[in-house]
Amino acid sequence: MAVLKTVARRTVKLLLGLLLLVTALYLILLVINWQDAEPNADSLHMQSLLQQDAIPAEQNGYHYYLAHNAKNELLLSGPLEELYRQCGEVEACTASLNAQTDLAELIAEQHQLLTFYQQLLQYPQWQEPPPTMQSIPAYQGLLHGQRLFLWQAWLEAKSGNVEQVHTALQADYQFWKTVLANTHSLITKMISMATVKHHFILGTAIINQLPADQQLDAIPDGWDVAFSDNELGLELALAGEWHFGSDITSTIRNTVPSEFGSDVNTIDTVFYLFVQPLMLVEDTKNIHATQLLQLQQDKDHQPTSAPWYSWLRNPLGKIFMATGTAHYKDYQQRLLKLEQERQDVLQNLNLAG
């Protein structure tokens, strides 16, 4: 019995000692993380990229799109949805369009979508708000609208209307180059890249329907101009990614559990009380901004290892940044391929002409 009492006392002392040690370590962490950092130069640079004068709604295609972003209005239906999937490259698209003998009637049935897209192309600018978890609209309607618009241009080419073809291709190309150069959203950047690629595919198929002596007259003026650094670069989109990450960080840090303190949300309550104080919003934003700028400036950059004790400062934020950083190199390489595709399309059409 005495042995059991001795073991019990020692066990209690051990548990109390561990509890005191854990408490002391946690208090040390709280002291280390008591005050957040000030924005560093990298965060200030990202912020500066997001600070732009607001474009009036009557000039901003993004506002017009939001006002009409209804699935029943801006999506293809029936046979045109299947045609959408078949137009992935020039020859396949040409064969599919030739096989669609009732194309004109099908396009006329979707006059709402065509009218929307024609109006959208009249807007000279595109400006989205910096992305957040609540501000990511679906963009499928834009893709469907472009296809419908270019299929209409295909019909114009089949009728030999070279001026209408040139005007349509010019407007479509200029609009998407504007989006490509000015968006702060990585999603929109990739969508605009895809629409430019499809513009080249369908544009080539359309121009090939014209008589040989008219084909060069149908080529949009901008096709012979190299893409700019803003169009092929990720700087603005990475600033948007930084803002999106900041929104997630702030949400994690500041969200109070529902039914705070109740038994139902014990885990959320414990997380809020003991773990969230170990995430520093500004310090996390600084880390993210530095990561993104290093990635942009040095595409082969490998992050340097930090000493173990650096993890005592903002440990939750560092874990979040270590596990949540996307690989942007592939996006950059895909963008750079646009220039070669532009040159190839122009060369092929010139040779054919």
C-alpha positions as CSV (number, residue, x, y, z in Angstrom):
1,M,0.0,0.0,0.0
2,A,2.8,2.4,0.9
3,V,4.4,1.6,-2.5
4,L,1.2,2.5,-4.3
5,K,0.9,5.8,-2.3
6,T,4.5,6.6,-3.2
7,V,3.9,5.9,-6.9
8,A,0.7,7.9,-6.8
9,R,2.4,10.9,-5.2
10,R,5.2,10.8,-7.7
11,T,2.8,10.5,-10.6
12,V,0.8,13.5,-9.4
13,K,4.1,15.5,-9.0
14,L,5.1,14.4,-12.4
15,L,1.8,15.4,-14.0
16,L,1.9,18.7,-12.1
17,G,5.5,19.3,-13.2
18,L,4.5,18.6,-16.8
19,L,1.5,20.9,-16.5
20,L,3.6,23.7,-15.1
21,L,6.2,23.2,-17.8
22,V,3.6,23.3,-20.6
23,T,2.1,26.4,-19.0
24,A,5.4,28.1,-18.7
25,L,6.3,27.3,-22.3
26,Y,2.9,28.5,-23.5
27,L,3.3,31.8,-21.5
28,I,6.8,32.2,-23.1
29,L,5.1,31.8,-26.5
30,L,2.5,34.3,-25.6
31,V,5.2,36.8,-24.6
32,I,7.1,36.2,-27.8
33,N,3.9,36.6,-29.9
34,W,2.4,39.4,-27.8
35,Q,2.9,42.1,-30.4
36,D,2.5,41.7,-34.2
37,A,5.0,43.0,-36.7
38,E,4.8,46.1,-38.8
39,P,4.3,45.7,-42.6
40,N,7.6,45.1,-44.2
41,A,8.8,46.5,-47.5
42,D,7.5,43.5,-49.4
43,S,4.0,43.8,-47.9
44,L,4.0,47.5,-48.7
45,H,5.0,46.7,-52.3
46,M,2.1,44.2,-52.6
47,Q,-0.3,46.8,-51.2
48,S,0.9,49.4,-53.6
49,L,0.1,47.1,-56.6
50,L,-3.5,46.8,-55.3
51,Q,-4.0,50.5,-54.9
52,Q,-5.5,51.8,-58.1
53,D,-8.0,54.5,-58.9
54,A,-11.5,53.1,-59.2
55,I,-12.7,52.8,-62.8
56,P,-16.2,54.1,-63.4
57,A,-18.8,51.3,-63.7
58,E,-19.8,52.5,-67.2
59,Q,-16.2,51.8,-68.4
60,N,-15.6,48.6,-66.4
61,G,-16.5,45.3,-68.0
62,Y,-16.2,43.5,-64.7
63,H,-19.2,45.4,-63.3
64,Y,-21.2,44.7,-66.4
65,Y,-20.4,41.0,-66.1
66,L,-21.4,40.8,-62.4
67,A,-24.7,42.5,-63.3
68,H,-25.5,39.7,-65.8
69,N,-23.9,36.7,-64.1
70,A,-26.9,34.4,-64.1
71,K,-26.5,30.8,-65.1
72,N,-29.8,30.6,-67.1
73,E,-28.7,33.6,-69.2
74,L,-24.9,33.2,-69.8
75,L,-24.5,29.5,-70.4
76,L,-24.6,27.4,-73.6
77,S,-27.2,24.7,-73.9
78,G,-28.0,21.7,-76.0
79,P,-25.9,20.9,-79.1
80,L,-23.8,24.1,-78.6
81,E,-22.5,22.8,-75.3
82,E,-21.2,19.7,-77.1
83,L,-19.7,21.9,-79.8
84,Y,-17.9,23.8,-77.1
85,R,-16.2,20.7,-76.0
86,Q,-15.2,19.7,-79.5
87,C,-13.4,23.0,-80.4
88,G,-10.1,22.3,-78.7
89,E,-7.9,22.7,-81.8
90,V,-8.1,24.1,-85.3
91,E,-8.8,21.0,-87.4
92,A,-11.2,19.4,-84.9
93,C,-13.1,22.7,-84.5
94,T,-13.3,23.2,-88.2
95,A,-14.7,19.8,-88.7
96,S,-17.2,20.2,-85.9
97,L,-18.4,23.6,-87.2
98,N,-18.9,22.3,-90.7
99,A,-20.9,19.3,-89.3
100,Q,-23.2,21.7,-87.4
101,T,-25.5,22.5,-90.3
102,D,-28.0,24.4,-88.1
103,L,-25.4,26.6,-86.4
104,A,-27.1,29.9,-87.4
105,E,-30.4,28.7,-85.8
106,L,-28.7,27.5,-82.7
107,I,-26.9,30.8,-82.2
108,A,-30.1,32.7,-82.8
109,E,-31.8,30.8,-80.0
110,Q,-29.1,32.1,-77.5
111,H,-29.5,35.7,-78.4
112,Q,-29.3,36.8,-74.8
113,L,-25.8,35.4,-74.4
114,L,-24.6,36.8,-77.7
115,T,-26.0,40.2,-76.9
116,F,-24.4,40.2,-73.5
117,Y,-21.0,39.3,-74.9
118,Q,-21.2,41.9,-77.7
119,Q,-22.0,44.5,-75.2
120,L,-19.2,43.3,-72.9
121,L,-16.6,43.8,-75.7
122,Q,-17.5,47.5,-75.8
123,Y,-16.1,48.1,-72.3
124,P,-12.6,49.5,-72.6
125,Q,-11.3,48.5,-69.2
126,W,-11.5,45.6,-66.7
127,Q,-10.9,46.1,-62.9
128,E,-11.8,43.5,-60.3
129,P,-11.5,44.1,-56.5
130,P,-8.7,42.2,-54.9
131,P,-9.8,38.6,-54.4
132,T,-11.2,37.4,-51.1
133,M,-13.0,34.2,-50.1
134,Q,-16.4,35.9,-50.7
135,S,-15.6,37.6,-54.1
136,I,-14.8,34.8,-56.6
137,P,-17.6,34.7,-59.2
138,A,-17.9,32.0,-61.7
139,Y,-16.5,32.9,-65.1
140,Q,-17.9,30.1,-67.3
141,G,-20.4,32.5,-68.8
142,L,-17.5,34.5,-70.3
143,L,-16.0,31.4,-71.9
144,H,-19.4,30.4,-73.4
145,G,-20.0,33.9,-74.6
146,Q,-16.7,34.1,-76.4
147,R,-17.3,30.8,-78.2
148,L,-20.8,31.9,-79.3
149,F,-19.5,35.2,-80.5
150,L,-16.7,33.6,-82.5
151,W,-19.0,31.0,-84.0
152,Q,-21.1,33.9,-85.3
153,A,-17.9,35.3,-86.8
154,W,-17.4,31.9,-88.4
155,L,-20.7,32.2,-90.2
156,E,-19.7,35.7,-91.4
157,A,-16.5,34.2,-92.8
158,K,-18.4,31.5,-94.6
159,S,-20.5,34.3,-96.2
160,G,-17.3,36.2,-97.2
161,N,-17.9,39.2,-94.9
162,V,-14.2,40.0,-94.3
163,E,-14.9,43.4,-92.6
164,Q,-17.3,41.8,-90.0
165,V,-14.7,39.1,-89.4
166,H,-11.9,41.5,-88.8
167,T,-14.0,43.7,-86.5
168,A,-15.2,40.7,-84.4
169,L,-11.7,39.3,-84.0
170,Q,-10.2,42.7,-83.3
171,A,-12.8,43.4,-80.5
172,D,-12.4,39.9,-78.9
173,Y,-8.7,40.0,-78.9
174,Q,-8.3,43.5,-77.5
175,F,-10.8,42.8,-74.7
176,W,-9.0,39.7,-73.5
177,K,-5.6,41.3,-73.8
178,T,-6.9,44.1,-71.5
179,V,-8.1,41.5,-69.0
180,L,-4.9,39.6,-69.2
181,A,-2.8,42.7,-68.4
182,N,-5.0,44.2,-65.6
183,T,-6.4,41.5,-63.5
184,H,-5.4,41.0,-59.8
185,S,-6.9,37.5,-59.8
186,L,-4.9,34.5,-60.6
187,I,-8.1,32.7,-61.6
188,T,-9.0,35.5,-64.1
189,K,-5.4,35.5,-65.3
190,M,-5.6,31.9,-66.3
191,I,-9.1,32.3,-67.8
192,S,-7.9,35.2,-69.9
193,M,-4.9,33.1,-71.0
194,A,-7.3,30.3,-72.0
195,T,-9.6,32.7,-73.9
196,V,-6.6,34.1,-75.8
197,K,-5.6,30.6,-76.8
198,H,-9.1,29.8,-77.9
199,H,-9.2,33.1,-79.8
200,F,-6.1,32.0,-81.8
201,I,-7.6,28.5,-82.4
202,L,-11.0,29.8,-83.5
203,G,-9.6,32.9,-85.2
204,T,-7.4,30.7,-87.4
205,A,-10.3,28.4,-88.3
206,I,-12.5,31.5,-89.1
207,I,-9.9,33.2,-91.3
208,N,-9.3,30.0,-93.1
209,Q,-12.9,30.1,-94.3
210,L,-12.3,33.3,-96.3
211,P,-10.9,33.4,-99.8
212,A,-7.2,33.3,-99.8
213,D,-6.9,36.9,-101.1
214,Q,-9.0,38.2,-98.2
215,Q,-7.4,36.3,-95.3
216,L,-4.7,38.8,-94.4
217,D,-7.3,41.6,-94.3
218,A,-9.2,39.7,-91.6
219,I,-6.2,39.3,-89.2
220,P,-6.6,41.6,-86.2
221,D,-4.1,44.4,-86.0
222,G,-2.8,43.3,-82.6
223,W,-1.8,39.8,-83.7
224,D,1.5,41.2,-85.1
225,V,2.4,42.8,-81.7
226,A,4.3,40.9,-79.1
227,F,2.7,40.4,-75.7
228,S,3.8,42.9,-73.1
229,D,5.4,42.1,-69.8
230,N,2.2,43.0,-68.0
231,E,0.2,40.6,-70.1
232,L,2.6,37.7,-69.6
233,G,3.7,38.5,-66.1
234,L,2.3,37.4,-62.8
235,E,3.1,40.5,-60.7
236,L,-0.5,41.8,-60.3
237,A,-1.9,38.3,-59.9
238,L,0.6,37.5,-57.2
239,A,-0.5,40.7,-55.4
240,G,-4.0,39.4,-55.6
241,E,-2.8,36.0,-54.2
242,W,-1.2,37.9,-51.3
243,H,-4.4,39.8,-50.6
244,F,-6.4,36.5,-50.7
245,G,-4.0,34.9,-48.3
246,S,-4.3,37.9,-46.0
247,D,-8.0,37.5,-46.0
248,I,-7.8,33.8,-45.0
249,T,-5.2,34.7,-42.3
250,S,-7.4,37.4,-40.8
251,T,-10.4,35.1,-40.9
252,I,-8.6,32.4,-39.0
253,R,-7.2,34.8,-36.5
254,N,-10.4,36.8,-35.8
255,T,-13.2,34.3,-36.2
256,V,-15.0,33.6,-32.9
257,P,-16.6,30.2,-32.5
258,S,-20.4,30.0,-32.7
259,E,-21.9,29.3,-29.3
260,F,-18.7,30.4,-27.7
261,G,-17.8,28.3,-24.6
262,S,-20.5,25.7,-25.1
263,D,-19.8,22.0,-24.9
264,V,-20.8,21.6,-28.6
265,N,-17.8,23.7,-29.7
266,T,-15.2,22.7,-27.2
267,I,-12.5,22.2,-29.8
268,D,-13.3,25.5,-31.6
269,T,-13.3,27.3,-28.2
270,V,-9.9,25.8,-27.2
271,F,-8.5,26.7,-30.6
272,Y,-9.7,30.3,-30.3
273,L,-8.4,30.8,-26.8
274,F,-5.1,29.0,-27.0
275,V,-4.0,28.6,-30.6
276,Q,-5.2,31.6,-32.4
277,P,-3.1,34.0,-30.3
278,L,-0.1,32.3,-31.9
279,M,-1.0,33.5,-35.4
280,L,0.2,37.1,-36.1
281,V,-1.6,38.5,-39.1
282,E,0.9,41.2,-40.2
283,D,3.9,38.9,-39.7
284,T,2.2,36.2,-41.8
285,K,1.4,38.7,-44.5
286,N,5.1,39.8,-44.5
287,I,6.2,36.2,-44.9
288,H,3.8,35.6,-47.7
289,A,4.8,38.8,-49.5
290,T,8.5,37.9,-49.3
291,Q,7.8,34.4,-50.6
292,L,5.9,35.7,-53.6
293,L,8.4,38.4,-54.5
294,Q,11.3,35.9,-54.2
295,L,9.5,33.5,-56.5
296,Q,8.8,36.3,-59.0
297,Q,12.4,37.6,-59.0
298,D,14.2,34.3,-59.0
299,K,12.2,31.5,-60.5
300,D,14.7,28.9,-59.4
301,H,14.8,30.3,-55.8
302,Q,14.9,27.7,-53.0
303,P,13.7,29.0,-49.6
304,T,16.5,29.2,-47.1
305,S,16.1,27.1,-43.9
306,A,15.5,29.1,-40.8
307,P,16.9,28.2,-37.3
308,W,14.5,26.1,-35.2
309,Y,13.9,28.9,-32.7
310,S,12.4,31.2,-35.3
311,W,9.3,29.0,-35.2
312,L,8.6,30.3,-31.7
313,R,7.5,33.5,-33.4
314,N,4.2,33.3,-35.2
315,P,4.3,29.4,-35.3
316,L,0.7,29.1,-36.6
317,G,1.3,31.6,-39.4
318,K,4.6,29.9,-40.4
319,I,2.9,26.5,-40.6
320,F,0.1,28.1,-42.7
321,M,2.6,29.6,-45.1
322,A,4.7,26.4,-45.3
323,T,1.8,24.2,-46.2
324,G,-0.4,26.6,-48.2
325,T,2.1,28.1,-50.7
326,A,1.0,27.2,-54.3
327,H,3.5,26.5,-57.1
328,Y,3.3,29.4,-59.5
329,K,6.1,28.4,-61.8
330,D,3.8,26.3,-64.0
331,Y,1.4,29.3,-64.4
332,Q,4.2,31.5,-65.5
333,Q,5.4,29.0,-68.1
334,R,1.9,28.6,-69.5
335,L,1.7,32.3,-69.9
336,L,5.0,32.6,-71.6
337,K,3.8,30.0,-74.2
338,L,1.3,32.5,-75.5
339,E,3.9,34.5,-77.3
340,Q,5.1,31.5,-79.2
341,E,1.5,30.5,-80.1
342,R,0.9,34.0,-81.4
343,Q,4.0,33.8,-83.6
344,D,3.1,30.4,-84.9
345,V,-0.5,31.4,-85.7
346,L,0.6,34.5,-87.6
347,Q,3.3,32.6,-89.5
348,N,0.9,29.8,-90.5
349,L,-1.7,32.3,-91.8
350,N,0.9,34.3,-93.6
351,L,2.3,31.1,-95.3
352,A,-1.2,30.0,-96.2
353,G,-2.0,33.4,-97.6
